[in-house]
Amino acid sequence: MSRRRPRPDEVDPRPRPDMRMRVYTLGVLGGLTVLGGRLVQLQGADASKLADRALEQRTSTTTLYAKRGDILDARGVVLATSVERRDVIADPKAISSYNLRNGKPYKEDRGTGPAGAAARLAPVLGIDVPTLTEKLTGNGHYAVVAVGITPELWQQVSDLGIPGITAQRQTQRIYPTGAACSTLVGVLGTPTQDKKTKAFSDQPLSGLEVARNSLLVGRNGWMRYERSAGGQEIPLGDRETVEPVDGTSLRLTIDSDLQWKAQSAIAAKVAETGAESGTVVIMDKEQRLLALASAPSLDPANRVGLTNDQLQNTALTKVFEPGSTAKVVTLAAALEEGVVTAGSRFVVPGELPRYDKTFHDSHPHGDEKLTLAGILAQSSNIGTILAGEKLDTDLVKTTQVLHDYHVAFGFGAKTTLKFPGESGGILGDPAKYSGTQRYTVMFGQGLSVTAVQAASVFATIANDGVRVEPTLIAGQSDPDGNYRAEPAGASSRVVSAATATTLRNMMQAVVSEAGTAAAAEIPGYLVAGKTGTANRYDVDLGRYSGYTASFIGLAPADDPELVVAVILQDPKTNYYGGSAAGPVFKDVMTYALAQRGIAPSAEPPADLPLTWGGDTGAEQDISTGAVGDTAAQ
């Protein structure tokens, strides 16, 4: 019996067992191949990357902060320094399991999780428990708990042994002399934090902290270490360190005792007179700045309600029309050009028409017979114009000659101090002066200076006519303590020694009963100086309003050592330079002469004649104190 062969449409559609086996085998082999390749990749080509990633996950990097350089006075007294502080950092994810074992409290007498850790930290850090609990709660690994605590306080925190609590080293800037030096030294603002590195960086706001920041700041280092799950460093684990480089320290020419005295004196006078601001500059004849005081100033420890004015050192940043103190420049030019002497005789009328204006002095008078010394002693505007006109018969040439002396004395240009916000003053192009301005600049109106520029004129005269560029930095010390002195300022001769001596003798009469500043006399010392009571231009109002009262003097006049300039802006109760600023000069200069051990004068007063021809009217004005230096135009 034969079998019938199945027809094609009768073939069993199911895959045969041998075929399924082959497919499965191929699948298994393919999977093993992929897994093997991946294993080779992980163990071979990517092993290093994976190891680095694993290390990164169990390591921490912390910034090692460079110590900001100190700022010292000329004798090494600290004006600004940095102290070590710590920022407390939490790992909230690690703290979430604080005091827990298998979901139960490990120590029964303590709480668990963020609340338990906060309860232990709160009394040490002085932060309430709810606030701390909030900071310690989360799934992240970084949260700032406290900033700027002392190393001693951090030790107390560390002794608690709370896993996930670590610290970053930080520094804090302190200013031991407080408000006395704040506008000069400057202050730091709130540090900013880099989002990536978490490192804080200083934010200088003013003064030398801004001007010399690149020297002071140093260069931060860092440390990378292996850490446990609780965030603590693993002993004997991998550790890599790049040490920080501390900043450079500055030694100033400033004397902190003089700075304190100047600051106290000007702050008191500003309060007494209701002035908008006040400035005192003390420098020696080589123009080393010994004090730069300005009021209002800033208490670095209390910055509530801080204003921009409190950050400004007005000795360098505020400009004003100097008024009569600038008459010294006009008379110096006339003496140096040989067109007058101290005894040159002038008939000074009560009114002087020039261009489209009639000029006056501070007090009404008829014709007065004054010498050049008498013009300076009485601070006569009209007499100064008459002396200035002798520079040349051509007024245009006279203006140019006087402008050249203004420039030589340092007007119209910044010093080389590179102080933030410093002004170079305002000194126009003489070719563009108005007809009136050609005369007003002779007695200090129509141009503007800073207090340092104004003081520089008198220091030049004290230094026998040689002007030295003002200096504020005596030297700097690198992080290893190596000190390097700064070079002396550049010097240039402005007038001859003879002219400077004549001016010093003439200015002695200003500080006498015959002059405008008897209040600036110092017993035992010859003082040479000049008052200023200038019309004050108010930028906000766009017109003249109020006065600038000033007195600038040098002592001892027979052997000059020191210059003190006192400036009061818009005093309300007394705006005369002699009676408002003069007493501050006397107070500060008396202190400075004693503090620096400068011997009293050995020479008699110059006693130059102030009038001539028996002018009893002028002599009576002088003897009765009728003269003044108000900038009557």
C-alpha positions as CSV (number, residue, x, y, z in Angstrom):
1,M,0.0,0.0,0.0
2,S,1.5,3.3,-1.0
3,R,1.2,6.7,0.8
4,R,-0.1,9.7,-0.9
5,R,2.3,12.6,-1.1
6,P,0.8,15.8,0.6
7,R,-0.1,18.6,-1.7
8,P,1.7,22.0,-1.3
9,D,-1.3,23.6,0.3
10,E,-1.2,20.8,2.9
11,V,2.4,21.6,4.3
12,D,2.5,22.3,8.1
13,P,3.0,26.1,8.5
14,R,4.7,25.9,11.9
15,P,8.6,26.4,11.9
16,R,10.5,23.3,12.4
17,P,12.2,22.8,15.7
18,D,15.7,22.8,14.2
19,M,15.0,26.3,12.7
20,R,13.9,27.8,16.0
21,M,16.9,26.4,17.6
22,R,19.1,28.1,15.1
23,V,17.4,31.4,15.5
24,Y,17.6,31.3,19.3
25,T,21.3,30.4,19.1
26,L,22.0,33.3,16.8
27,G,20.1,35.6,19.2
28,V,22.0,34.4,22.2
29,L,25.3,34.8,20.3
30,G,24.4,38.3,19.2
31,G,23.6,39.3,22.8
32,L,26.7,37.8,24.1
33,T,28.7,39.7,21.4
34,V,27.2,43.0,22.4
35,L,27.7,42.4,26.1
36,G,31.3,41.3,25.4
37,G,32.0,44.3,23.3
38,R,30.5,46.6,26.0
39,L,32.6,44.8,28.6
40,V,35.7,45.3,26.5
41,Q,34.8,49.0,26.1
42,L,34.2,49.5,29.8
43,Q,37.3,47.6,30.9
44,G,39.5,49.0,28.1
45,A,38.9,52.1,26.3
46,D,36.5,53.8,28.8
47,A,38.1,52.5,32.0
48,S,40.0,55.7,32.6
49,K,37.0,57.9,32.0
50,L,34.8,55.8,34.3
51,A,37.4,55.8,37.0
52,D,37.7,59.6,36.8
53,R,33.9,59.9,37.0
54,A,33.7,57.7,40.0
55,L,36.5,59.6,41.7
56,E,34.7,62.9,40.9
57,Q,31.5,61.6,42.5
58,R,33.3,60.8,45.7
59,T,35.6,63.8,45.8
60,S,35.1,67.4,46.9
61,T,37.0,70.5,45.8
62,T,37.4,73.4,48.1
63,T,38.8,76.8,47.5
64,L,41.9,77.8,49.4
65,Y,41.6,81.6,49.7
66,A,44.5,83.9,49.3
67,K,44.9,86.4,52.1
68,R,44.2,89.9,50.8
69,G,47.2,92.2,51.3
70,D,47.2,94.6,54.2
71,I,47.2,98.3,54.0
72,L,49.5,100.0,56.5
73,D,50.4,103.6,57.4
74,A,53.9,105.0,57.2
75,R,54.8,103.6,60.6
76,G,53.3,100.1,60.0
77,V,50.0,100.7,61.7
78,V,47.4,98.5,60.2
79,L,44.6,100.4,58.3
80,A,43.1,97.3,56.6
81,T,43.7,93.6,57.1
82,S,42.0,90.3,56.6
83,V,41.3,87.6,59.2
84,E,40.4,84.0,58.7
85,R,36.8,83.0,58.8
86,R,34.8,79.9,57.9
87,D,31.7,79.3,55.9
88,V,29.6,76.3,57.1
89,I,28.5,74.1,54.3
90,A,25.9,71.3,54.5
91,D,25.2,68.2,52.3
92,P,21.4,68.0,52.8
93,K,21.1,64.6,51.1
94,A,23.6,63.1,53.6
95,I,21.9,64.9,56.5
96,S,18.5,63.4,55.6
97,S,19.7,60.1,57.2
98,Y,21.2,61.8,60.3
99,N,21.1,59.5,63.4
100,L,19.1,56.8,61.5
101,R,20.0,53.0,61.4
102,N,17.7,50.8,59.4
103,G,15.0,53.5,59.6
104,K,15.2,53.8,63.4
105,P,17.0,56.4,65.7
106,Y,20.6,55.2,66.4
107,K,20.9,57.3,69.6
108,E,17.6,57.7,71.4
109,D,18.4,61.0,73.0
110,R,18.8,62.8,69.7
111,G,16.5,63.7,66.9
112,T,16.8,62.4,63.4
113,G,17.2,63.9,59.9
114,P,17.5,67.6,59.2
115,A,15.5,68.6,62.3
116,G,17.7,66.5,64.6
117,A,20.9,68.0,63.1
118,A,19.5,71.5,63.3
119,A,18.6,71.0,67.0
120,R,22.3,70.4,67.8
121,L,23.7,73.1,65.5
122,A,21.3,75.9,66.5
123,P,22.7,76.8,69.9
124,V,26.3,76.8,68.6
125,L,25.6,78.9,65.5
126,G,23.0,81.1,67.1
127,I,20.4,80.4,64.4
128,D,16.9,79.3,65.2
129,V,16.0,75.6,64.7
130,P,13.3,76.2,62.0
131,T,15.6,78.3,59.9
132,L,18.4,75.7,60.2
133,T,16.1,72.8,59.4
134,E,15.0,74.5,56.2
135,K,18.6,75.0,55.1
136,L,19.5,71.4,55.9
137,T,16.5,69.9,54.0
138,G,16.7,68.8,50.4
139,N,18.1,66.4,47.9
140,G,21.2,68.4,46.9
141,H,24.7,68.1,48.1
142,Y,25.5,71.8,48.8
143,A,23.9,74.4,51.0
144,V,25.4,77.4,52.8
145,V,24.4,77.3,56.5
146,A,26.5,80.1,58.0
147,V,29.0,82.6,56.6
148,G,32.1,84.2,58.1
149,I,32.2,82.4,61.5
150,T,35.5,82.4,63.5
151,P,37.8,79.4,63.4
152,E,37.1,78.9,67.1
153,L,33.3,78.7,66.5
154,W,33.9,76.3,63.6
155,Q,35.8,74.0,65.9
156,Q,32.7,73.9,68.2
157,V,30.6,73.0,65.1
158,S,33.1,70.4,64.0
159,D,33.2,68.8,67.4
160,L,29.5,67.9,67.1
161,G,30.5,65.3,64.5
162,I,27.4,65.7,62.3
163,P,28.0,63.9,59.0
164,G,27.4,66.2,56.0
165,I,28.5,69.4,57.8
166,T,31.8,70.8,56.4
167,A,33.5,74.2,56.2
168,Q,35.2,76.4,53.6
169,R,38.0,78.7,54.6
170,Q,37.1,82.4,54.0
171,T,38.6,85.7,54.9
172,Q,37.0,88.9,56.3
173,R,38.2,92.4,55.8
174,I,38.5,94.6,58.9
175,Y,39.5,98.3,59.2
176,P,41.0,99.0,62.7
177,T,41.0,102.8,62.2
178,G,37.2,102.9,61.4
179,A,35.8,106.1,59.8
180,A,39.1,108.0,60.1
181,C,40.6,106.3,57.0
182,S,37.6,104.8,55.3
183,T,37.3,107.2,52.4
184,L,41.0,106.9,51.7
185,V,41.6,103.2,52.3
186,G,38.2,102.3,50.9
187,V,35.9,99.3,51.8
188,L,34.9,96.0,50.3
189,G,31.3,95.2,49.5
190,T,29.5,91.9,49.9
191,P,31.5,89.1,48.2
192,T,30.1,87.5,45.2
193,Q,30.0,83.7,44.7
194,D,30.9,81.9,41.5
195,K,28.0,79.5,40.6
196,K,30.4,76.8,39.3
197,T,33.2,76.8,41.8
198,K,31.2,78.2,44.7
199,A,34.2,80.4,45.5
200,F,33.6,83.9,46.9
201,S,35.5,86.9,45.5
202,D,36.0,90.4,46.9
203,Q,34.1,93.3,45.6
204,P,36.0,96.5,46.4
205,L,33.8,99.6,46.4
206,S,36.1,102.5,46.9
207,G,39.5,104.0,47.7
208,L,42.7,102.1,47.6
209,E,40.8,98.8,47.8
210,V,39.6,99.6,44.3
211,A,42.7,101.4,43.0
212,R,45.2,98.7,44.0
213,N,42.9,95.7,43.9
214,S,45.0,93.7,41.4
215,L,47.9,93.9,43.8
216,L,46.0,93.3,47.0
217,V,43.8,90.4,45.9
218,G,46.4,87.6,45.4
219,R,45.5,84.3,43.7
220,N,43.3,81.6,45.3
221,G,44.4,78.0,45.4
222,W,42.3,74.8,45.7
223,M,42.2,71.4,47.4
224,R,40.5,68.2,46.0
225,Y,40.0,65.3,48.4
226,E,38.1,62.0,48.6
227,R,35.1,62.3,50.9
228,S,32.9,59.8,52.7
229,A,29.2,59.5,52.2
230,G,28.8,61.9,55.0
231,G,31.0,64.5,53.3
232,Q,34.0,64.2,55.6
233,E,37.5,63.9,54.1
234,I,38.7,60.3,54.0
235,P,42.0,59.9,55.8
236,L,44.7,58.6,53.5
237,G,42.4,59.1,50.5
238,D,43.5,60.9,47.3
239,R,44.3,64.5,47.8
240,E,45.6,67.2,45.5
241,T,46.4,70.8,46.5
242,V,47.4,74.0,44.8
243,E,48.5,76.5,47.4
244,P,47.1,80.1,47.3
245,V,49.3,83.1,46.7
246,D,48.6,85.9,49.1
247,G,48.2,89.5,48.0
248,T,50.8,92.3,48.1
249,S,50.6,94.6,51.1
250,L,50.8,98.4,50.7
251,R,52.6,100.8,53.0
252,L,51.3,104.4,52.6
253,T,52.8,107.7,53.3
254,I,49.8,108.4,55.5
255,D,50.3,108.9,59.2
256,S,47.3,107.4,61.0
257,D,47.6,109.7,64.0
258,L,47.5,112.8,61.7
259,Q,44.7,111.2,59.7
260,W,42.7,110.7,62.9
261,K,43.3,114.3,64.0
262,A,42.4,115.8,60.6
263,Q,39.3,113.6,60.4
264,S,38.1,114.5,63.8
265,A,38.7,118.3,63.3
266,I,37.0,118.5,60.0
267,A,34.0,116.4,61.0
268,A,33.5,118.7,64.0
269,K,33.7,121.8,61.9
270,V,31.3,120.5,59.3
271,A,28.8,119.8,62.0
272,E,29.4,123.2,63.6
273,T,29.0,125.2,60.4
274,G,26.3,123.1,58.7
275,A,28.6,122.6,55.8
276,E,27.8,120.2,53.0
277,S,31.3,118.6,53.3
278,G,34.8,119.3,54.5
279,T,38.3,118.3,53.6
280,V,41.7,118.4,55.2
281,V,45.0,117.7,53.4
282,I,48.3,117.4,55.2
283,M,51.5,116.9,53.2
284,D,55.1,117.6,53.6
285,K,57.0,119.9,51.3
286,E,58.1,116.9,49.1
287,Q,54.3,116.3,48.7
288,R,54.2,113.0,50.6
289,L,50.6,112.9,51.6
290,L,50.3,112.5,55.4
291,A,46.5,112.8,55.8
292,L,43.6,113.0,53.4
293,A,40.5,113.5,55.6
294,S,37.0,114.1,54.3
295,A,33.6,114.5,56.0
296,P,31.1,113.0,55.8
297,S,32.9,109.7,55.9
298,L,31.9,106.0,56.4
299,D,32.0,103.7,59.4
300,P,33.2,100.4,57.8
301,A,31.5,98.5,60.6
302,N,28.1,100.0,60.0
303,R,27.1,100.5,56.4
304,V,23.4,100.9,57.0
305,G,22.1,103.7,54.8
306,L,25.4,104.0,52.9
307,T,25.5,106.8,50.4
308,N,27.9,107.4,47.5
309,D,29.1,110.7,49.1
310,Q,30.3,108.7,52.1
311,L,32.6,106.7,49.9
312,Q,34.2,109.7,48.3
313,N,37.5,111.1,49.5
314,T,36.8,114.7,48.7
315,A,40.4,115.7,48.8
316,L,40.8,114.1,45.3
317,T,37.3,113.7,43.9
318,K,35.6,117.1,44.6
319,V,36.5,120.2,42.6
320,F,35.8,123.7,43.6
321,E,36.7,127.3,42.6
322,P,39.6,128.1,45.0
323,G,39.1,131.8,45.2
324,S,41.7,133.8,47.0
325,T,44.1,131.0,47.7
326,A,44.8,131.0,44.0
327,K,45.9,134.6,44.2
328,V,49.2,133.2,45.3
329,V,49.7,131.7,41.8
330,T,49.1,135.1,40.2
331,L,51.5,136.9,42.4
332,A,54.1,134.1,42.1
333,A,53.9,134.6,38.3
334,A,54.3,138.3,38.6
335,L,57.3,138.0,41.0
336,E,58.9,135.3,38.9
337,E,58.5,137.3,35.7
338,G,60.2,140.2,37.4
339,V,57.4,142.7,36.9
340,V,56.8,143.3,40.7
341,T,58.5,142.9,44.1
342,A,57.0,142.4,47.5
343,G,57.3,146.2,48.0
344,S,55.8,147.3,44.7
345,R,53.4,150.1,45.3
346,F,49.8,150.1,44.0
347,V,46.9,152.5,44.3
348,V,44.0,150.2,44.7
349,P,40.6,151.9,43.9
350,G,37.3,150.9,45.4
351,E,36.0,149.8,42.0
352,L,37.7,148.5,38.9
353,P,35.8,148.4,35.6
354,R,37.2,145.7,33.2
355,Y,35.6,144.4,30.0
356,D,31.8,144.5,30.8
357,K,32.0,144.2,34.6
358,T,33.0,146.3,37.6
359,F,35.1,144.5,40.1
360,H,35.0,145.2,43.9
361,D,36.8,144.0,47.0
362,S,35.1,142.4,50.0
363,H,34.7,145.8,51.7
364,P,34.0,149.2,50.3
365,H,36.9,151.6,50.3
366,G,38.4,154.5,48.5
367,D,41.8,154.6,46.9
368,E,44.2,152.6,49.0
369,K,48.0,152.7,48.8
370,L,49.0,149.0,49.2
371,T,52.2,147.2,48.5
372,L,52.1,143.8,46.8
373,A,52.5,142.2,50.2
374,G,49.6,144.4,51.4
375,I,47.4,143.2,48.5
376,L,48.0,139.6,49.5
377,A,47.5,140.4,53.2
378,Q,44.2,142.2,52.5
379,S,43.3,139.6,49.8
380,S,42.4,142.4,47.4
381,N,40.7,141.2,44.2
382,I,41.3,144.6,42.6
383,G,45.0,144.7,43.7
384,T,45.5,141.2,42.4
385,I,44.1,142.2,39.0
386,L,46.4,145.2,38.9
387,A,49.4,143.1,39.7
388,G,48.4,140.4,37.2
389,E,48.0,143.0,34.4
390,K,51.7,143.8,34.8
391,L,52.6,140.4,33.3
392,D,52.1,141.9,29.8
393,T,50.4,144.9,28.2
394,D,48.5,142.5,26.0
395,L,45.7,140.8,28.0
396,V,45.8,137.8,25.8
397,K,49.5,137.2,26.4
398,T,48.9,137.9,30.1
399,T,46.2,135.2,30.2
400,Q,48.5,132.7,28.5
401,V,51.4,133.4,30.9
402,L,49.1,133.0,33.9
403,H,47.7,129.8,32.4
404,D,51.2,128.4,32.0
405,Y,51.9,129.0,35.7
406,H,48.5,127.3,36.6
407,V,49.6,124.2,34.6
408,A,53.1,124.3,36.2
409,F,51.6,124.3,39.7
410,G,49.6,121.2,38.8
411,F,46.1,122.7,37.9
412,G,44.1,121.0,35.2
413,A,45.6,117.5,35.4
414,K,45.2,114.5,37.6
415,T,48.0,113.5,39.8
416,T,49.8,110.2,39.3
417,L,48.1,108.7,42.3
418,K,45.5,106.9,40.1
419,F,42.9,107.2,42.9
420,P,39.4,106.1,41.8
421,G,37.2,109.1,41.0
422,E,40.0,111.6,41.1
423,S,39.4,114.8,39.2
424,G,42.0,116.8,37.3
425,G,40.0,120.0,38.1
426,I,38.8,122.3,35.4
427,L,41.2,124.6,33.6
428,G,39.9,125.9,30.3
429,D,41.7,126.9,27.1
430,P,42.9,130.5,27.7
431,A,42.2,131.3,24.1
432,K,38.5,130.6,24.8
433,Y,38.3,132.5,28.1
434,S,35.5,135.1,28.2
435,G,36.4,138.7,28.6
436,T,35.5,138.6,32.3
437,Q,37.1,135.2,32.9
438,R,40.5,136.6,31.9
439,Y,40.3,138.7,35.1
440,T,38.5,136.3,37.5
441,V,41.0,133.6,37.1
442,M,43.6,136.0,38.6
443,F,41.8,135.7,41.9
444,G,40.7,132.1,41.7
445,Q,37.2,132.2,40.1
446,G,36.6,130.7,36.7
447,L,38.7,127.6,37.3
448,S,38.4,124.6,39.6
449,V,40.8,122.5,41.5
450,T,40.9,119.6,44.0
451,A,42.1,120.1,47.6
452,V,45.3,118.2,46.8
453,Q,46.0,120.5,43.8
454,A,45.4,123.6,45.9
455,A,47.7,122.3,48.7
456,S,50.3,121.4,46.1
457,V,50.8,125.1,45.3
458,F,51.8,125.8,48.9
459,A,54.0,122.7,49.1
460,T,55.8,123.9,46.0
461,I,56.4,127.3,47.7
462,A,57.5,125.5,50.8
463,N,60.0,123.5,48.8
464,D,61.8,126.6,47.4
465,G,59.8,126.5,44.1
466,V,60.3,122.9,43.2
467,R,57.1,120.9,42.7
468,V,57.2,117.2,43.5
469,E,54.4,115.0,42.2
470,P,52.2,114.0,45.2
471,T,52.7,110.5,46.5
472,L,50.5,108.3,48.6
473,I,52.2,104.9,48.4
474,A,55.5,104.6,50.2
475,G,56.2,101.0,49.1
476,Q,54.8,97.5,48.9
477,S,55.7,94.1,50.4
478,D,55.3,90.9,48.4
479,P,53.8,87.7,50.0
480,D,57.2,86.7,51.2
481,G,57.7,90.0,53.1
482,N,60.1,91.6,50.7
483,Y,59.7,95.3,50.8
484,R,60.2,97.5,47.8
485,A,60.0,101.3,48.1
486,E,58.1,103.3,45.5
487,P,60.2,105.9,43.6
488,A,59.8,109.5,44.6
489,G,57.4,111.6,42.6
490,A,58.8,113.5,39.6
491,S,59.9,117.0,40.3
492,S,60.1,120.2,38.3
493,R,61.0,123.8,39.2
494,V,58.0,126.2,38.9
495,V,59.5,129.3,40.4
496,S,62.9,130.3,41.8
497,A,63.9,129.8,45.4
498,A,64.0,133.6,45.7
499,T,60.4,133.9,44.5
500,A,59.3,131.2,46.9
501,T,61.0,132.9,49.8
502,T,59.4,136.2,49.0
503,L,56.0,134.6,48.8
504,R,56.5,132.9,52.2
505,N,57.5,136.2,53.7
506,M,54.4,137.9,52.1
507,M,52.1,135.2,53.4
508,Q,53.2,135.7,56.9
509,A,51.3,138.9,57.0
510,V,48.1,137.0,56.1
511,V,48.4,135.1,59.4
512,S,48.7,138.2,61.6
513,E,46.5,140.9,63.0
514,A,47.0,142.8,59.8
515,G,45.8,139.9,57.6
516,T,42.7,137.9,57.0
517,A,43.6,134.8,59.1
518,A,44.7,135.9,62.5
519,A,42.8,132.8,63.8
520,A,45.5,130.6,62.2
521,E,48.4,132.0,64.2
522,I,50.4,129.3,66.2
523,P,52.4,130.6,69.1
524,G,56.1,130.0,68.7
525,Y,55.9,129.2,65.0
526,L,55.9,131.5,61.9
527,V,53.0,130.5,59.7
528,A,52.5,131.5,56.1
529,G,49.2,131.0,54.5
530,K,46.2,132.3,52.5
531,T,42.5,132.5,53.1
532,G,39.9,131.7,50.5
533,T,36.2,132.6,50.5
534,A,35.0,131.8,47.0
535,N,31.6,131.9,45.3
536,R,30.6,128.2,45.0
537,Y,29.2,126.8,41.8
538,D,26.3,124.4,42.5
539,V,26.2,121.8,39.7
540,D,22.7,120.7,40.7
541,L,21.3,124.3,40.6
542,G,23.4,125.3,37.6
543,R,24.4,128.5,39.2
544,Y,26.5,130.0,42.0
545,S,25.1,129.3,45.4
546,G,26.8,129.6,48.8
547,Y,30.6,129.7,49.4
548,T,33.7,127.6,49.6
549,A,35.7,128.6,52.7
550,S,39.3,127.6,52.9
551,F,42.7,128.2,54.5
552,I,45.9,126.8,53.3
553,G,49.2,127.4,55.1
554,L,52.7,126.1,55.7
555,A,54.8,126.0,58.8
556,P,57.3,126.9,60.1
557,A,57.4,129.7,57.5
558,D,61.2,130.3,58.1
559,D,62.0,126.6,57.6
560,P,59.0,124.9,56.0
561,E,58.1,121.3,56.8
562,L,54.4,120.9,56.6
563,V,51.4,122.1,54.6
564,V,47.8,121.9,55.8
565,A,44.8,122.7,53.6
566,V,41.3,123.1,55.0
567,I,38.3,123.3,52.7
568,L,34.6,123.7,53.8
569,Q,31.9,123.4,51.1
570,D,28.8,125.6,51.6
571,P,29.1,126.3,55.3
572,K,25.9,127.9,56.6
573,T,26.8,129.7,59.9
574,N,30.2,131.1,59.0
575,Y,31.5,131.1,55.4
576,Y,34.7,133.2,55.8
577,G,37.9,131.3,55.1
578,G,39.9,133.0,57.9
579,S,37.4,132.5,60.7
580,A,35.8,129.1,59.6
581,A,38.7,127.2,58.1
582,G,41.5,129.0,59.9
583,P,40.9,127.6,63.4
584,V,40.8,124.0,61.9
585,F,44.2,124.7,60.3
586,K,45.6,126.0,63.6
587,D,44.3,122.9,65.5
588,V,45.6,120.4,63.0
589,M,48.9,122.1,62.3
590,T,49.6,122.6,66.0
591,Y,49.1,118.9,66.6
592,A,51.2,117.9,63.5
593,L,54.1,120.1,64.5
594,A,54.2,118.6,68.0
595,Q,53.6,115.1,66.8
596,R,56.5,115.2,64.4
597,G,58.8,117.0,66.8
598,I,59.3,120.1,64.5
599,A,61.2,122.9,66.4
600,P,59.6,126.3,66.8
601,S,60.7,129.2,64.5
602,A,64.1,130.7,65.1
603,E,63.8,133.7,62.8
604,P,61.8,136.9,63.5
605,P,58.7,137.6,61.4
606,A,59.4,139.0,57.9
607,D,57.3,142.1,58.8
608,L,57.1,143.5,55.2
609,P,55.4,146.9,54.7
610,L,51.8,146.5,53.6
611,T,51.0,150.2,52.8
612,W,52.9,153.1,51.6
613,G,52.7,156.9,51.5
614,G,51.1,157.1,55.0
615,D,47.8,155.7,53.8
616,T,45.9,155.9,57.1
617,G,42.7,154.7,55.5
618,A,44.1,151.4,54.5
619,E,46.0,151.0,57.8
620,Q,42.7,151.7,59.6
621,D,40.9,149.0,57.6
622,I,43.6,146.6,58.5
623,S,43.7,147.4,62.1
624,T,39.9,147.3,62.5
625,G,39.7,144.0,60.7
626,A,37.5,145.4,57.9
627,V,39.4,143.5,55.2
628,G,38.3,140.2,54.0
629,D,38.5,137.9,51.0
630,T,35.0,137.4,49.8
631,A,35.1,137.0,46.1
632,A,33.2,140.1,45.1
633,Q,33.1,140.3,41.4
